[in-house]
């Protein structure tokens, strides 16, 4: 079984997921952002 290290795209924190691994954590444990998987969109555009 392979585990993937998770990385928060908001604060850059990296951590290993804890079971159950069904679904990714809802929030980043550090910045508590629920959008940790979503990179910041460039302003404007
Ligand atoms: Zn974070």
mmCIF file of the protein (N, C-alpha, C, O) and its ligand, coordinates in Angstrom:
data_MODEL
# 
_entry.id   MODEL 
# 
loop_
_entity.id 
_entity.type 
_entity.pdbx_number_of_molecules 
1 polymer     1 
2 non-polymer 1 
# 
_entity_poly.entity_id                      1 
_entity_poly.type                           'polypeptide(L)' 
_entity_poly.nstd_linkage                   no 
_entity_poly.nstd_monomer                   no 
_entity_poly.pdbx_seq_one_letter_code       
;(UNK)(UNK)(UNK)(UNK)(UNK)(UNK)(UNK)(UNK)(UNK)(UNK)(UNK)(UNK)(UNK)(UNK)(UNK)(UNK)
(UNK)(UNK)(UNK)(UNK)(UNK)(UNK)(UNK)(UNK)(UNK)(UNK)(UNK)(UNK)(UNK)(UNK)(UNK)(UNK)
(UNK)(UNK)(UNK)(UNK)(UNK)(UNK)(UNK)(UNK)(UNK)(UNK)(UNK)(UNK)(UNK)
;
_entity_poly.pdbx_seq_one_letter_code_can   XXXXXXXXXXXXXXXXXXXXXXXXXXXXXXXXXXXXXXXXXXXXX 
_entity_poly.pdbx_strand_id                 A 
# 
loop_
_entity_poly_seq.entity_id 
_entity_poly_seq.num 
_entity_poly_seq.mon_id 
_entity_poly_seq.hetero 
1 1  UNK n 
1 2  UNK n 
1 3  UNK n 
1 4  UNK n 
1 5  UNK n 
1 6  UNK n 
1 7  UNK n 
1 8  UNK n 
1 9  UNK n 
1 10 UNK n 
1 11 UNK n 
1 12 UNK n 
1 13 UNK n 
1 14 UNK n 
1 15 UNK n 
1 16 UNK n 
1 17 UNK n 
1 18 UNK n 
1 19 UNK n 
1 20 UNK n 
1 21 UNK n 
1 22 UNK n 
1 23 UNK n 
1 24 UNK n 
1 25 UNK n 
1 26 UNK n 
1 27 UNK n 
1 28 UNK n 
1 29 UNK n 
1 30 UNK n 
1 31 UNK n 
1 32 UNK n 
1 33 UNK n 
1 34 UNK n 
1 35 UNK n 
1 36 UNK n 
1 37 UNK n 
1 38 UNK n 
1 39 UNK n 
1 40 UNK n 
1 41 UNK n 
1 42 UNK n 
1 43 UNK n 
1 44 UNK n 
1 45 UNK n 
# 
loop_
_struct_asym.id 
_struct_asym.entity_id 
A 1 
B 2 
# 
loop_
_chem_comp.id 
_chem_comp.type 
_chem_comp.mon_nstd_flag 
UNK 'L-peptide linking' . 
ZN  non-polymer         . 
# 
_pdbx_entity_nonpoly.entity_id   2 
_pdbx_entity_nonpoly.name        ? 
_pdbx_entity_nonpoly.comp_id     ZN 
# 
_pdbx_nonpoly_scheme.asym_id         B 
_pdbx_nonpoly_scheme.entity_id       2 
_pdbx_nonpoly_scheme.mon_id          ZN 
_pdbx_nonpoly_scheme.ndb_seq_num     1 
_pdbx_nonpoly_scheme.pdb_seq_num     101 
_pdbx_nonpoly_scheme.auth_seq_num    101 
_pdbx_nonpoly_scheme.pdb_mon_id      ZN 
_pdbx_nonpoly_scheme.auth_mon_id     ZN 
_pdbx_nonpoly_scheme.pdb_strand_id   A 
_pdbx_nonpoly_scheme.pdb_ins_code    . 
# 
loop_
_atom_site.group_PDB 
_atom_site.id 
_atom_site.type_symbol 
_atom_site.label_atom_id 
_atom_site.label_alt_id 
_atom_site.label_comp_id 
_atom_site.label_asym_id 
_atom_site.label_entity_id 
_atom_site.label_seq_id 
_atom_site.pdbx_PDB_ins_code 
_atom_site.Cartn_x 
_atom_site.Cartn_y 
_atom_site.Cartn_z 
_atom_site.occupancy 
_atom_site.B_iso_or_equiv 
_atom_site.pdbx_formal_charge 
_atom_site.auth_seq_id 
_atom_site.auth_comp_id 
_atom_site.auth_asym_id 
_atom_site.auth_atom_id 
_atom_site.pdbx_PDB_model_num 
ATOM   1   N  N  . UNK A 1 1  ? 0.840   -1.196 0.000   1.00 0.00 ? 1   UNK A N  1 
ATOM   2   C  CA . UNK A 1 1  ? 0.000   0.000  0.000   1.00 0.00 ? 1   UNK A CA 1 
ATOM   3   C  C  . UNK A 1 1  ? 0.876   1.247  0.000   1.00 0.00 ? 1   UNK A C  1 
ATOM   4   O  O  . UNK A 1 1  ? 1.878   1.353  0.707   1.00 0.00 ? 1   UNK A O  1 
ATOM   5   N  N  . UNK A 1 2  ? 0.453   2.149  -0.806  1.00 0.00 ? 2   UNK A N  1 
ATOM   6   C  CA . UNK A 1 2  ? 1.247   3.375  -0.931  1.00 0.00 ? 2   UNK A CA 1 
ATOM   7   C  C  . UNK A 1 2  ? 0.532   4.553  -0.287  1.00 0.00 ? 2   UNK A C  1 
ATOM   8   O  O  . UNK A 1 2  ? -0.663  4.771  -0.487  1.00 0.00 ? 2   UNK A O  1 
ATOM   9   N  N  . UNK A 1 3  ? 1.278   5.280  0.467   1.00 0.00 ? 3   UNK A N  1 
ATOM   10  C  CA . UNK A 1 3  ? 0.682   6.470  1.075   1.00 0.00 ? 3   UNK A CA 1 
ATOM   11  C  C  . UNK A 1 3  ? 1.249   7.704  0.408   1.00 0.00 ? 3   UNK A C  1 
ATOM   12  O  O  . UNK A 1 3  ? 2.423   7.770  0.044   1.00 0.00 ? 3   UNK A O  1 
ATOM   13  N  N  . UNK A 1 4  ? 0.389   8.653  0.268   1.00 0.00 ? 4   UNK A N  1 
ATOM   14  C  CA . UNK A 1 4  ? 0.834   9.897  -0.347  1.00 0.00 ? 4   UNK A CA 1 
ATOM   15  C  C  . UNK A 1 4  ? 0.872   10.973 0.714   1.00 0.00 ? 4   UNK A C  1 
ATOM   16  O  O  . UNK A 1 4  ? -0.065  11.150 1.493   1.00 0.00 ? 4   UNK A O  1 
ATOM   17  N  N  . UNK A 1 5  ? 1.965   11.674 0.721   1.00 0.00 ? 5   UNK A N  1 
ATOM   18  C  CA . UNK A 1 5  ? 2.042   12.778 1.674   1.00 0.00 ? 5   UNK A CA 1 
ATOM   19  C  C  . UNK A 1 5  ? 1.158   13.904 1.166   1.00 0.00 ? 5   UNK A C  1 
ATOM   20  O  O  . UNK A 1 5  ? 1.135   14.228 -0.022  1.00 0.00 ? 5   UNK A O  1 
ATOM   21  N  N  . UNK A 1 6  ? 0.442   14.479 2.096   1.00 0.00 ? 6   UNK A N  1 
ATOM   22  C  CA . UNK A 1 6  ? -0.462  15.556 1.714   1.00 0.00 ? 6   UNK A CA 1 
ATOM   23  C  C  . UNK A 1 6  ? 0.222   16.890 1.907   1.00 0.00 ? 6   UNK A C  1 
ATOM   24  O  O  . UNK A 1 6  ? 1.057   17.066 2.794   1.00 0.00 ? 6   UNK A O  1 
ATOM   25  N  N  . UNK A 1 7  ? -0.150  17.815 1.065   1.00 0.00 ? 7   UNK A N  1 
ATOM   26  C  CA . UNK A 1 7  ? 0.440   19.143 1.184   1.00 0.00 ? 7   UNK A CA 1 
ATOM   27  C  C  . UNK A 1 7  ? -0.635  20.199 1.077   1.00 0.00 ? 7   UNK A C  1 
ATOM   28  O  O  . UNK A 1 7  ? -1.472  20.181 0.175   1.00 0.00 ? 7   UNK A O  1 
ATOM   29  N  N  . UNK A 1 8  ? -0.588  21.115 2.015   1.00 0.00 ? 8   UNK A N  1 
ATOM   30  C  CA . UNK A 1 8  ? -1.521  22.221 1.981   1.00 0.00 ? 8   UNK A CA 1 
ATOM   31  C  C  . UNK A 1 8  ? -1.001  23.266 0.997   1.00 0.00 ? 8   UNK A C  1 
ATOM   32  O  O  . UNK A 1 8  ? 0.122   23.756 1.118   1.00 0.00 ? 8   UNK A O  1 
ATOM   33  N  N  . UNK A 1 9  ? -1.831  23.588 0.041   1.00 0.00 ? 9   UNK A N  1 
ATOM   34  C  CA . UNK A 1 9  ? -1.404  24.543 -0.975  1.00 0.00 ? 9   UNK A CA 1 
ATOM   35  C  C  . UNK A 1 9  ? -1.566  25.975 -0.504  1.00 0.00 ? 9   UNK A C  1 
ATOM   36  O  O  . UNK A 1 9  ? -1.233  26.918 -1.221  1.00 0.00 ? 9   UNK A O  1 
ATOM   37  N  N  . UNK A 1 10 ? -2.072  26.127 0.686   1.00 0.00 ? 10  UNK A N  1 
ATOM   38  C  CA . UNK A 1 10 ? -2.277  27.477 1.225   1.00 0.00 ? 10  UNK A CA 1 
ATOM   39  C  C  . UNK A 1 10 ? -1.111  27.898 2.099   1.00 0.00 ? 10  UNK A C  1 
ATOM   40  O  O  . UNK A 1 10 ? -0.594  29.007 1.963   1.00 0.00 ? 10  UNK A O  1 
ATOM   41  N  N  . UNK A 1 11 ? -0.694  27.005 3.006   1.00 0.00 ? 11  UNK A N  1 
ATOM   42  C  CA . UNK A 1 11 ? 0.387   27.376 3.926   1.00 0.00 ? 11  UNK A CA 1 
ATOM   43  C  C  . UNK A 1 11 ? 1.649   26.551 3.687   1.00 0.00 ? 11  UNK A C  1 
ATOM   44  O  O  . UNK A 1 11 ? 2.702   26.848 4.251   1.00 0.00 ? 11  UNK A O  1 
ATOM   45  N  N  . UNK A 1 12 ? 1.542   25.507 2.844   1.00 0.00 ? 12  UNK A N  1 
ATOM   46  C  CA . UNK A 1 12 ? 2.724   24.727 2.509   1.00 0.00 ? 12  UNK A CA 1 
ATOM   47  C  C  . UNK A 1 12 ? 3.022   23.602 3.480   1.00 0.00 ? 12  UNK A C  1 
ATOM   48  O  O  . UNK A 1 12 ? 4.020   22.897 3.325   1.00 0.00 ? 12  UNK A O  1 
ATOM   49  N  N  . UNK A 1 13 ? 2.180   23.428 4.465   1.00 0.00 ? 13  UNK A N  1 
ATOM   50  C  CA . UNK A 1 13 ? 2.386   22.375 5.447   1.00 0.00 ? 13  UNK A CA 1 
ATOM   51  C  C  . UNK A 1 13 ? 2.207   21.003 4.802   1.00 0.00 ? 13  UNK A C  1 
ATOM   52  O  O  . UNK A 1 13 ? 1.282   20.791 4.019   1.00 0.00 ? 13  UNK A O  1 
ATOM   53  N  N  . UNK A 1 14 ? 3.102   20.075 5.139   1.00 0.00 ? 14  UNK A N  1 
ATOM   54  C  CA . UNK A 1 14 ? 2.997   18.716 4.625   1.00 0.00 ? 14  UNK A CA 1 
ATOM   55  C  C  . UNK A 1 14 ? 2.774   17.757 5.771   1.00 0.00 ? 14  UNK A C  1 
ATOM   56  O  O  . UNK A 1 14 ? 3.372   17.900 6.837   1.00 0.00 ? 14  UNK A O  1 
ATOM   57  N  N  . UNK A 1 15 ? 1.909   16.778 5.551   1.00 0.00 ? 15  UNK A N  1 
ATOM   58  C  CA . UNK A 1 15 ? 1.643   15.808 6.593   1.00 0.00 ? 15  UNK A CA 1 
ATOM   59  C  C  . UNK A 1 15 ? 1.151   14.514 5.994   1.00 0.00 ? 15  UNK A C  1 
ATOM   60  O  O  . UNK A 1 15 ? 0.696   14.458 4.852   1.00 0.00 ? 15  UNK A O  1 
ATOM   61  N  N  . UNK A 1 16 ? 1.258   13.469 6.805   1.00 0.00 ? 16  UNK A N  1 
ATOM   62  C  CA . UNK A 1 16 ? 0.775   12.155 6.374   1.00 0.00 ? 16  UNK A CA 1 
ATOM   63  C  C  . UNK A 1 16 ? -0.644  11.966 6.855   1.00 0.00 ? 16  UNK A C  1 
ATOM   64  O  O  . UNK A 1 16 ? -0.985  12.302 7.989   1.00 0.00 ? 16  UNK A O  1 
ATOM   65  N  N  . UNK A 1 17 ? -1.465  11.421 5.977   1.00 0.00 ? 17  UNK A N  1 
ATOM   66  C  CA . UNK A 1 17 ? -2.866  11.220 6.339   1.00 0.00 ? 17  UNK A CA 1 
ATOM   67  C  C  . UNK A 1 17 ? -3.026  10.115 7.373   1.00 0.00 ? 17  UNK A C  1 
ATOM   68  O  O  . UNK A 1 17 ? -2.216  9.191  7.449   1.00 0.00 ? 17  UNK A O  1 
ATOM   69  N  N  . UNK A 1 18 ? -4.052  10.222 8.142   1.00 0.00 ? 18  UNK A N  1 
ATOM   70  C  CA . UNK A 1 18 ? -4.363  9.206  9.141   1.00 0.00 ? 18  UNK A CA 1 
ATOM   71  C  C  . UNK A 1 18 ? -5.574  8.417  8.685   1.00 0.00 ? 18  UNK A C  1 
ATOM   72  O  O  . UNK A 1 18 ? -6.458  8.946  8.010   1.00 0.00 ? 18  UNK A O  1 
ATOM   73  N  N  . UNK A 1 19 ? -5.605  7.169  9.053   1.00 0.00 ? 19  UNK A N  1 
ATOM   74  C  CA . UNK A 1 19 ? -6.782  6.372  8.704   1.00 0.00 ? 19  UNK A CA 1 
ATOM   75  C  C  . UNK A 1 19 ? -8.030  6.953  9.362   1.00 0.00 ? 19  UNK A C  1 
ATOM   76  O  O  . UNK A 1 19 ? -7.920  7.533  10.442  1.00 0.00 ? 19  UNK A O  1 
ATOM   77  N  N  . UNK A 1 20 ? -9.190  6.826  8.771   1.00 0.00 ? 20  UNK A N  1 
ATOM   78  C  CA . UNK A 1 20 ? -9.424  6.168  7.496   1.00 0.00 ? 20  UNK A CA 1 
ATOM   79  C  C  . UNK A 1 20 ? -8.957  7.029  6.326   1.00 0.00 ? 20  UNK A C  1 
ATOM   80  O  O  . UNK A 1 20 ? -9.080  8.254  6.330   1.00 0.00 ? 20  UNK A O  1 
ATOM   81  N  N  . UNK A 1 21 ? -8.418  6.335  5.327   1.00 0.00 ? 21  UNK A N  1 
ATOM   82  C  CA . UNK A 1 21 ? -7.854  7.063  4.187   1.00 0.00 ? 21  UNK A CA 1 
ATOM   83  C  C  . UNK A 1 21 ? -8.847  7.165  3.029   1.00 0.00 ? 21  UNK A C  1 
ATOM   84  O  O  . UNK A 1 21 ? -8.491  7.517  1.905   1.00 0.00 ? 21  UNK A O  1 
ATOM   85  N  N  . UNK A 1 22 ? -10.079 6.851  3.337   1.00 0.00 ? 22  UNK A N  1 
ATOM   86  C  CA . UNK A 1 22 ? -11.142 6.949  2.319   1.00 0.00 ? 22  UNK A CA 1 
ATOM   87  C  C  . UNK A 1 22 ? -11.117 8.273  1.611   1.00 0.00 ? 22  UNK A C  1 
ATOM   88  O  O  . UNK A 1 22 ? -11.086 8.374  0.384   1.00 0.00 ? 22  UNK A O  1 
ATOM   89  N  N  . UNK A 1 23 ? -11.132 9.288  2.454   1.00 0.00 ? 23  UNK A N  1 
ATOM   90  C  CA . UNK A 1 23 ? -11.235 10.623 1.894   1.00 0.00 ? 23  UNK A CA 1 
ATOM   91  C  C  . UNK A 1 23 ? -10.202 11.514 2.539   1.00 0.00 ? 23  UNK A C  1 
ATOM   92  O  O  . UNK A 1 23 ? -9.787  11.286 3.675   1.00 0.00 ? 23  UNK A O  1 
ATOM   93  N  N  . UNK A 1 24 ? -9.796  12.512 1.821   1.00 0.00 ? 24  UNK A N  1 
ATOM   94  C  CA . UNK A 1 24 ? -8.802  13.419 2.358   1.00 0.00 ? 24  UNK A CA 1 
ATOM   95  C  C  . UNK A 1 24 ? -9.372  14.223 3.512   1.00 0.00 ? 24  UNK A C  1 
ATOM   96  O  O  . UNK A 1 24 ? -10.584 14.413 3.612   1.00 0.00 ? 24  UNK A O  1 
ATOM   97  N  N  . UNK A 1 25 ? -8.496  14.690 4.376   1.00 0.00 ? 25  UNK A N  1 
ATOM   98  C  CA . UNK A 1 25 ? -8.954  15.501 5.510   1.00 0.00 ? 25  UNK A CA 1 
ATOM   99  C  C  . UNK A 1 25 ? -9.670  16.741 5.026   1.00 0.00 ? 25  UNK A C  1 
ATOM   100 O  O  . UNK A 1 25 ? -9.397  17.280 3.953   1.00 0.00 ? 25  UNK A O  1 
ATOM   101 N  N  . UNK A 1 26 ? -10.591 17.168 5.857   1.00 0.00 ? 26  UNK A N  1 
ATOM   102 C  CA . UNK A 1 26 ? -11.412 18.317 5.461   1.00 0.00 ? 26  UNK A CA 1 
ATOM   103 C  C  . UNK A 1 26 ? -10.609 19.602 5.564   1.00 0.00 ? 26  UNK A C  1 
ATOM   104 O  O  . UNK A 1 26 ? -10.749 20.513 4.748   1.00 0.00 ? 26  UNK A O  1 
ATOM   105 N  N  . UNK A 1 27 ? -9.766  19.652 6.586   1.00 0.00 ? 27  UNK A N  1 
ATOM   106 C  CA . UNK A 1 27 ? -9.040  20.891 6.820   1.00 0.00 ? 27  UNK A CA 1 
ATOM   107 C  C  . UNK A 1 27 ? -7.560  20.618 6.991   1.00 0.00 ? 27  UNK A C  1 
ATOM   108 O  O  . UNK A 1 27 ? -7.137  19.530 7.384   1.00 0.00 ? 27  UNK A O  1 
ATOM   109 N  N  . UNK A 1 28 ? -6.796  21.641 6.682   1.00 0.00 ? 28  UNK A N  1 
ATOM   110 C  CA . UNK A 1 28 ? -5.375  21.576 6.971   1.00 0.00 ? 28  UNK A CA 1 
ATOM   111 C  C  . UNK A 1 28 ? -5.197  21.700 8.478   1.00 0.00 ? 28  UNK A C  1 
ATOM   112 O  O  . UNK A 1 28 ? -5.786  22.583 9.100   1.00 0.00 ? 28  UNK A O  1 
ATOM   113 N  N  . UNK A 1 29 ? -4.386  20.819 9.073   1.00 0.00 ? 29  UNK A N  1 
ATOM   114 C  CA . UNK A 1 29 ? -4.217  20.845 10.530  1.00 0.00 ? 29  UNK A CA 1 
ATOM   115 C  C  . UNK A 1 29 ? -3.524  22.110 11.031  1.00 0.00 ? 29  UNK A C  1 
ATOM   116 O  O  . UNK A 1 29 ? -3.609  22.433 12.215  1.00 0.00 ? 29  UNK A O  1 
ATOM   117 N  N  . UNK A 1 30 ? -2.853  22.814 10.155  1.00 0.00 ? 30  UNK A N  1 
ATOM   118 C  CA . UNK A 1 30 ? -2.105  23.996 10.577  1.00 0.00 ? 30  UNK A CA 1 
ATOM   119 C  C  . UNK A 1 30 ? -2.899  25.282 10.382  1.00 0.00 ? 30  UNK A C  1 
ATOM   120 O  O  . UNK A 1 30 ? -3.135  26.028 11.331  1.00 0.00 ? 30  UNK A O  1 
ATOM   121 N  N  . UNK A 1 31 ? -3.307  25.531 9.141   1.00 0.00 ? 31  UNK A N  1 
ATOM   122 C  CA . UNK A 1 31 ? -3.995  26.792 8.865   1.00 0.00 ? 31  UNK A CA 1 
ATOM   123 C  C  . UNK A 1 31 ? -5.514  26.625 8.902   1.00 0.00 ? 31  UNK A C  1 
ATOM   124 O  O  . UNK A 1 31 ? -6.257  27.594 8.751   1.00 0.00 ? 31  UNK A O  1 
ATOM   125 N  N  . UNK A 1 32 ? -5.964  25.388 9.104   1.00 0.00 ? 32  UNK A N  1 
ATOM   126 C  CA . UNK A 1 32 ? -7.389  25.113 9.234   1.00 0.00 ? 32  UNK A CA 1 
ATOM   127 C  C  . UNK A 1 32 ? -8.177  25.520 7.999   1.00 0.00 ? 32  UNK A C  1 
ATOM   128 O  O  . UNK A 1 32 ? -9.385  25.749 8.064   1.00 0.00 ? 32  UNK A O  1 
ATOM   129 N  N  . UNK A 1 33 ? -7.485  25.606 6.887   1.00 0.00 ? 33  UNK A N  1 
ATOM   130 C  CA . UNK A 1 33 ? -8.179  25.981 5.667   1.00 0.00 ? 33  UNK A CA 1 
ATOM   131 C  C  . UNK A 1 33 ? -8.883  24.767 5.078   1.00 0.00 ? 33  UNK A C  1 
ATOM   132 O  O  . UNK A 1 33 ? -8.291  23.696 4.943   1.00 0.00 ? 33  UNK A O  1 
ATOM   133 N  N  . UNK A 1 34 ? -10.152 24.946 4.731   1.00 0.00 ? 34  UNK A N  1 
ATOM   134 C  CA . UNK A 1 34 ? -10.898 23.858 4.117   1.00 0.00 ? 34  UNK A CA 1 
ATOM   135 C  C  . UNK A 1 34 ? -10.555 23.743 2.637   1.00 0.00 ? 34  UNK A C  1 
ATOM   136 O  O  . UNK A 1 34 ? -10.941 22.781 1.973   1.00 0.00 ? 34  UNK A O  1 
ATOM   137 N  N  . UNK A 1 35 ? -9.839  24.718 2.136   1.00 0.00 ? 35  UNK A N  1 
ATOM   138 C  CA . UNK A 1 35 ? -9.494  24.734 0.708   1.00 0.00 ? 35  UNK A CA 1 
ATOM   139 C  C  . UNK A 1 35 ? -8.013  24.457 0.530   1.00 0.00 ? 35  UNK A C  1 
ATOM   140 O  O  . UNK A 1 35 ? -7.378  24.992 -0.379  1.00 0.00 ? 35  UNK A O  1 
ATOM   141 N  N  . UNK A 1 36 ? -7.464  23.616 1.405   1.00 0.00 ? 36  UNK A N  1 
ATOM   142 C  CA . UNK A 1 36 ? -6.012  23.375 1.380   1.00 0.00 ? 36  UNK A CA 1 
ATOM   143 C  C  . UNK A 1 36 ? -5.570  22.652 0.116   1.00 0.00 ? 36  UNK A C  1 
ATOM   144 O  O  . UNK A 1 36 ? -4.395  22.687 -0.250  1.00 0.00 ? 36  UNK A O  1 
ATOM   145 N  N  . UNK A 1 37 ? -6.530  21.986 -0.558  1.00 0.00 ? 37  UNK A N  1 
ATOM   146 C  CA . UNK A 1 37 ? -6.162  21.267 -1.780  1.00 0.00 ? 37  UNK A CA 1 
ATOM   147 C  C  . UNK A 1 37 ? -6.252  22.154 -3.009  1.00 0.00 ? 37  UNK A C  1 
ATOM   148 O  O  . UNK A 1 37 ? -5.832  21.777 -4.103  1.00 0.00 ? 37  UNK A O  1 
ATOM   149 N  N  . UNK A 1 38 ? -6.798  23.317 -2.810  1.00 0.00 ? 38  UNK A N  1 
ATOM   150 C  CA . UNK A 1 38 ? -7.042  24.201 -3.941  1.00 0.00 ? 38  UNK A CA 1 
ATOM   151 C  C  . UNK A 1 38 ? -6.027  25.334 -3.957  1.00 0.00 ? 38  UNK A C  1 
ATOM   152 O  O  . UNK A 1 38 ? -5.967  26.132 -3.022  1.00 0.00 ? 38  UNK A O  1 
ATOM   153 N  N  . UNK A 1 39 ? -5.233  25.404 -5.013  1.00 0.00 ? 39  UNK A N  1 
ATOM   154 C  CA . UNK A 1 39 ? -4.245  26.482 -5.079  1.00 0.00 ? 39  UNK A CA 1 
ATOM   155 C  C  . UNK A 1 39 ? -4.924  27.826 -5.250  1.00 0.00 ? 39  UNK A C  1 
ATOM   156 O  O  . UNK A 1 39 ? -6.029  27.940 -5.780  1.00 0.00 ? 39  UNK A O  1 
ATOM   157 N  N  . UNK A 1 40 ? -4.231  28.816 -4.788  1.00 0.00 ? 40  UNK A N  1 
ATOM   158 C  CA . UNK A 1 40 ? -4.772  30.171 -4.920  1.00 0.00 ? 40  UNK A CA 1 
ATOM   159 C  C  . UNK A 1 40 ? -4.897  30.537 -6.377  1.00 0.00 ? 40  UNK A C  1 
ATOM   160 O  O  . UNK A 1 40 ? -3.998  30.275 -7.177  1.00 0.00 ? 40  UNK A O  1 
ATOM   161 N  N  . UNK A 1 41 ? -5.994  31.130 -6.711  1.00 0.00 ? 41  UNK A N  1 
ATOM   162 C  CA . UNK A 1 41 ? -6.151  31.581 -8.085  1.00 0.00 ? 41  UNK A CA 1 
ATOM   163 C  C  . UNK A 1 41 ? -5.535  32.959 -8.232  1.00 0.00 ? 41  UNK A C  1 
ATOM   164 O  O  . UNK A 1 41 ? -5.604  33.792 -7.328  1.00 0.00 ? 41  UNK A O  1 
ATOM   165 N  N  . UNK A 1 42 ? -4.940  33.177 -9.377  1.00 0.00 ? 42  UNK A N  1 
ATOM   166 C  CA . UNK A 1 42 ? -4.357  34.500 -9.606  1.00 0.00 ? 42  UNK A CA 1 
ATOM   167 C  C  . UNK A 1 42 ? -5.449  35.559 -9.614  1.00 0.00 ? 42  UNK A C  1 
ATOM   168 O  O  . UNK A 1 42 ? -6.572  35.343 -10.071 1.00 0.00 ? 42  UNK A O  1 
ATOM   169 N  N  . UNK A 1 43 ? -5.068  36.693 -9.095  1.00 0.00 ? 43  UNK A N  1 
ATOM   170 C  CA . UNK A 1 43 ? -6.038  37.789 -9.025  1.00 0.00 ? 43  UNK A CA 1 
ATOM   171 C  C  . UNK A 1 43 ? -6.343  38.347 -10.407 1.00 0.00 ? 43  UNK A C  1 
ATOM   172 O  O  . UNK A 1 43 ? -5.513  38.308 -11.315 1.00 0.00 ? 43  UNK A O  1 
ATOM   173 N  N  . UNK A 1 44 ? -7.521  38.851 -10.535 1.00 0.00 ? 44  UNK A N  1 
ATOM   174 C  CA . UNK A 1 44 ? -7.906  39.448 -11.802 1.00 0.00 ? 44  UNK A CA 1 
ATOM   175 C  C  . UNK A 1 44 ? -8.098  38.394 -12.877 1.00 0.00 ? 44  UNK A C  1 
ATOM   176 O  O  . UNK A 1 44 ? -8.484  37.265 -12.577 1.00 0.00 ? 44  UNK A O  1 
ATOM   177 N  N  . UNK A 1 45 ? -7.841  38.741 -14.087 1.00 0.00 ? 45  UNK A N  1 
ATOM   178 C  CA . UNK A 1 45 ? -7.911  37.769 -15.094 1.00 0.00 ? 45  UNK A CA 1 
ATOM   179 C  C  . UNK A 1 45 ? -9.131  37.887 -15.941 1.00 0.00 ? 45  UNK A C  1 
ATOM   180 O  O  . UNK A 1 45 ? -9.320  37.095 -16.865 1.00 0.00 ? 45  UNK A O  1 
HETATM 181 ZN ZN . ZN  B 2 .  ? -2.432  24.896 5.610   1.00 0.00 ? 101 ZN  A ZN 1 
# 
